[in-house]
Amino acid sequence: EVQLVESGGGLVQPGGSLGLSCAASGFTFGNTAMSWVRQAPGNGPEGVSAVGSGGGRTYYSDSVKGRFTISRDNAKTTLYLQMNSLKPEDPAVYYCRVSGSPYWGQGTQVTVSS
């Protein structure tokens, strides 16, 4: 059974930083591209970042490029998203996803407020 468990969300002031983690199990993590997707209230899902199975290839949406960094530790079967310089438009539920699949985690809430 595929399991994706996100953690690390919370409340941060504008300009602050948060680091998200996604613990994965139930599939061959090291062979699988992974993504982070966010969804704000009233909006559809937005793919913000993705990483290839080896970690060398990455993708960032224009809205987060230069501020967010995706990484992975295949030995720990964990996906990460480091979010810096958070903006008022970044709040959302952030989901870890097996790229191109219906497998998503339960999400973790990120709130940006002063």
VMD Tcl script that draws the C-alpha trace (Angstrom):
set ca {
  {0.00 0.00 0.00}
  {1.37 3.38 -1.01}
  {1.65 5.76 1.93}
  {2.76 9.38 1.80}
  {2.86 11.31 5.08}
  {3.65 15.01 5.00}
  {4.88 17.02 7.95}
  {6.42 20.39 8.69}
  {3.63 22.80 7.88}
  {2.66 25.61 10.19}
  {2.39 29.35 10.63}
  {5.18 31.61 9.49}
  {5.54 35.34 8.97}
  {5.99 36.77 5.48}
  {9.61 36.39 4.48}
  {10.05 33.40 6.74}
  {10.97 29.82 5.99}
  {9.48 26.38 6.46}
  {10.68 22.93 5.58}
  {8.25 20.20 4.57}
  {8.94 16.48 4.62}
  {7.12 13.56 3.07}
  {7.79 10.07 4.34}
  {7.03 7.54 1.63}
  {6.47 3.81 1.78}
  {4.79 1.00 -0.13}
  {6.59 1.48 -3.43}
  {10.12 1.68 -4.82}
  {10.80 5.28 -3.87}
  {14.25 5.42 -5.43}
  {12.84 4.61 -8.87}
  {10.02 7.13 -8.75}
  {9.71 10.80 -9.64}
  {8.00 12.83 -6.92}
  {6.15 16.11 -6.77}
  {4.82 18.74 -4.41}
  {1.38 20.12 -5.20}
  {-0.47 22.84 -3.30}
  {-4.08 23.83 -3.14}
  {-5.41 27.04 -1.67}
  {-9.09 27.47 -0.75}
  {-11.17 28.08 -3.85}
  {-8.32 27.19 -6.19}
  {-7.44 24.09 -8.11}
  {-4.27 22.12 -7.41}
  {-1.02 23.78 -8.46}
  {2.08 21.75 -9.13}
  {4.88 23.69 -7.51}
  {7.87 21.40 -7.79}
  {9.02 17.98 -8.95}
  {12.17 15.91 -8.82}
  {13.39 12.96 -10.81}
  {14.08 9.61 -9.22}
  {17.79 10.32 -8.79}
  {17.32 13.84 -7.53}
  {19.24 15.47 -10.33}
  {16.37 16.80 -12.40}
  {14.06 19.32 -10.82}
  {11.13 21.47 -11.84}
  {9.73 24.59 -10.22}
  {6.70 26.63 -11.09}
  {7.34 30.27 -11.85}
  {5.54 31.24 -8.66}
  {8.12 29.52 -6.43}
  {11.27 29.46 -8.54}
  {14.24 30.84 -6.65}
  {12.50 30.52 -3.28}
  {11.67 26.82 -2.92}
  {14.07 23.89 -3.12}
  {12.98 20.30 -3.62}
  {15.20 17.42 -2.60}
  {15.01 13.78 -1.71}
  {16.83 11.20 0.33}
  {16.31 7.85 -1.33}
  {17.94 5.97 1.54}
  {15.36 7.45 3.91}
  {12.54 7.33 1.32}
  {11.77 10.92 2.14}
  {10.93 13.92 -0.03}
  {11.60 17.47 1.11}
  {10.55 20.97 0.19}
  {12.48 23.90 1.66}
  {10.43 27.06 1.36}
  {12.17 30.40 1.85}
  {10.99 33.98 1.48}
  {7.40 32.92 1.95}
  {4.82 35.29 0.55}
  {1.17 35.99 1.38}
  {0.19 34.08 -1.79}
  {1.92 30.88 -0.67}
  {-0.59 29.67 1.97}
  {-2.20 26.40 0.96}
  {-2.37 22.76 1.83}
  {0.80 21.22 0.47}
  {0.65 17.65 -0.80}
  {3.33 15.17 -1.65}
  {2.51 13.16 -4.75}
  {3.94 10.28 -6.72}
  {4.37 12.10 -10.02}
  {1.76 11.25 -12.62}
  {-0.17 8.98 -10.29}
  {-3.30 9.16 -8.15}
  {-1.23 8.74 -4.99}
  {-1.20 11.83 -2.80}
  {-0.53 12.33 0.89}
  {-3.02 13.84 3.31}
  {-1.42 17.26 3.07}
  {0.07 19.73 5.49}
  {-1.19 23.28 6.01}
  {1.09 26.23 5.40}
  {-0.09 29.61 6.67}
  {1.73 32.89 6.06}
  {0.62 35.72 8.25}
  {2.04 38.54 10.29}
}
mol new
graphics top color blue
foreach p $ca { graphics top sphere $p radius 0.5 }
foreach p [lrange $ca 0 end-1] q [lrange $ca 1 end] { graphics top cylinder $p $q radius 0.2 }
display resetview
